[in-house]
Amino acid sequence: MSAQFSMAQEQSAPAPKVVISAAYSEELLSETTFVGRGEAAAVTDLVARVTGIVTEIVAEEGSLVETGDVIFKIEPDTYEAEVAGQRAAVQRAEANVKLAEIELVRKTELFRRETIAESEKDIAEANASVAEADLASAQSALKEAELNLERTIIKAPFDGRIGRSNISLGALVGPSTGPLATVVQESPTYVTFSLSEPQLLGVLDRLNKGVDDLVTDGESPNVFVKLPNGTLLDEPGEIVFIDNQIDPSTGTISLRAEFQNDRRMILDGGFISVVIEALEPTLSILIPQNAVQRDQRGDFVLVVTDQQLVEQRYVVLGAQHELDVVVTEGLREGESVIVEGLQRVRPGVEVSAVLAGTTEGN
């Protein structure tokens, strides 16, 4: 008697109310995210190529420098004196060349008149050759002295940022001292990341491109970076390098994207996310993320049919888009999924559905 009453009560009870949302289509640019690492286009250790006392540290630690900016100065006195001495040696050698040439002309004329032996003319020719060799040697020594004097001024080899100084004012430095500081080029910069072979093939398939197309002007997909704090930089980069073989130890292939990095947000050695975006948008089906549930079989949604019955539908999900998620398999545009009241229903029951955002739904 009570069982019959319970069944009758369940049949007469009003259908549970649920809030539904319709699957809709939108053209989206598909994207794939990978882990990457910032890699400066150039990193150079500044070293002393001559020995001397550091008399001035011009650039402040951490400051931006331009090509040719003076970073360190080494005491030049010794090298200025060496240049002066070598210049004097060149002048002496030039004078000796002139004397040897005059002597050669005189001896050649005397030999023509047959007033001296040929051996004397030969000696004059040899002396002229020696004088010219001495001049070349003196000029080479002068050039080396001038180079050493130039090396007392240590300059930035490219635009970048100077790092921490490893020496102090007044320190004795030389070729064996080690790096005085490091300059890192921050703009442009690279981001290097790796893809497994299936991932690379998947990206190429989604983009409908070949490997060579990824590094061809006008064909490269847009590449963006997401910083560790979640900020997506609005500056796009482009793929400029793909390695020519799979690394057997990791099973991945290395790619490199170049960014202008005008805001200096991509740091050398920093880990960031790399987002590869397709060139053309594709029509995608989307539903609210809160409509998705999961069990041992996978992701599913509860669909309300035209007969107001609940149907469990397993789906294949794609990328998230704001508060919604892309459904690649399992739903058609216009089908209704339950977004509120999921805990009150089960597959096969009849429900009273209210569209999300309507007055009744509120």
Residue, then its C-alpha position, 0 to 999 in steps of 0.5 A: m500500500s505504501a509503495q503504491f502511494s510512493m510511486a503515485q507521489e513520484q509520478s504526481a510530483p512536479a518535474p524538477k526545474v533546471v537551468i539550461s544553456a544552448a550550445y552555440s558556434e563561434e569562429l575561434l583561432s585555435e591555439t596550442t600551449f607549450v612550456g618555453r624558456g627565454e633565451a637572449a639573442a646575445v650574451t657576452d662576458l666583458v673581460a680585460r684583454v690588457t693588465g692594469i688598474v680599473t680607474e673608472i666604472v662608467a655604467e651602473e649595474g643593471s642599466l641599459v647600454e647601447t653599442g659602443d658605450v664605455i663600461f670600464k676604463i683601465e689605467p692607460d699610462t703604460y700603454e700610452a707610453e708604449v704607443a709613443g715609443q713604437r711611433a718613434a721606432v716607426q719614424r726611425a725605421e722610415a728614416n733608415v728606409k730612406l737612407a737605404e734607398i739613397e744608398l742603393v741608388r748611388k751604388t747602382e749608378l756607381f756599378r753602372r759606371e763600373t767604379i765599384a764591384e757588383s757585390e757592393k751593389d748587392i749589399a746595398e740592395a740587401n740593406a734596403s730590404v732589411a730596412e723595409a722589413d724593419l719598418a714593417s716590424a715597427q709598424s706592426a708593433l705600433k699597431e699592437a701597442e695602439l690596440n692595447l691602448e684601445r683595450t683599456i676602454i671596455k665598451a658594450p658590444f651591442d645594445g643590452r643590459i649590463g649585469r652585476s659588476n664582479i670587480s671594484l674600482g681600483a682592482l688590478v685586472g687582466p686576461s686571467t681575471g675572468p668576466l668583469a660583468t655580463v651584457v645581455q641583449e634583451s631586444p630582440t630575444y628568443v623563446t625556445f621550446s620543445l615539441s614531441e613528434p606527435q605534438l609537432l604533427g598535431v600543430l602542423d595538421r591544425l595549421n594545415k602547414g608543412v615544417d618549412d612553412l612555419v619559418t617562412d615569412g607570411e606563413s608563420p603562425n602567430v606565437f604569443v607568450k604567457l608570463p608566470n603570473g598569467t599575463l598574456l603579452d599582446e606582442p606576437g612573435e614568429i617562429v624563426f628556427i626548427d631543429n633538423q632532428i628529434d632529440p633521442s634522449t627526450g623524443t622532442i624537437s626544438l623550436r625557437a620563436e623571436f620577439q621584439n620584447d620591447r617591454r623587456m618582460i621576457l627574461d633570459g633563462g625564465f620559464i614561460s608558456v608559449v601559445i601558438e595560434a592558427l592563422e585562420p579561425t575555425l567554427s567551434i561549438l561552445i558550452p559553459q564550463n559549469a555544464v561539464q561533469r566527469d566520471q571514469r569514462g570521461d567528460f559528459v554533459l546532461v542534455v535536455t531533449d525536445q521531449q524535456l527528458v534528460e540525456q547523458r552525453y559524453v563529449v570531447l573537449g577542446a580549449q577553454h574560451e573565457l568562461d566557456v569550453v570548446v566541444t569537438e565531439g558529442l554536441r550539435e549547435g542549438e542542443s541544450v545542456i544543463v548548467e544549474g540543477l545538475q544534482r537534482v536530476r538523472p538521465g531519463v527523467e523529465v525536467s522543467a527547463v528554463l533558459a539561463g539569463t531569463t527572469e524565471g532562471n533568475 
